[in-house]
Amino acid sequence: MLERNARTTDDLVSMVFTATPDLVCMFPAAAARGLGLGDVPLICAQEIAVAGALSHVVRVMAHAHLDRPRGEVVHVYLRGAEVLRQDLAQ
């Protein structure tokens, strides 16, 4: 996400991670800390269990300082998650 939007970790204010109920092996924020986000405030939450919803999904909401309009932000959807927001998937 950072690379596709030409941002660095210094641009991050905080991040929120959600995971579907079937993902229970580790906290997404712990993985992010392992990728160098040690000084960025991070929090995890669980998605609600909705029948028929896409499984094995981690969502990330990054709060960041930007120098462009919100409409120019590149939203990143991987491995089939594009179906969640076809209007934003690139």
C-alpha positions, 0 to 999 in steps of 0.5 A: 500500500505504501509503495503503490501510493509513494508513501513511507512509514513516516507518513503513517499516523495509525493503522486499523486491521480487521480479520475475518473470524476464521483467521486466528493464528496471529494478530495482523498488527504483530505481522505489521510490526515485524515489517517495520511499523514498530512506532506506528499505533496499530490496532486489530479487530474482528470482522462480523461473521456474515453468512456467505462473506469472503473468508480469510480476509485481512482489511487495513485502514491506514491513516496517513498524511497525503499530498493528493486528493483522496480520489487519487489514493491507490486502494490495494486488493490482493488474492481475490479480495477485489470482489469486496470493492470492485469500484475501488480495486485497481 
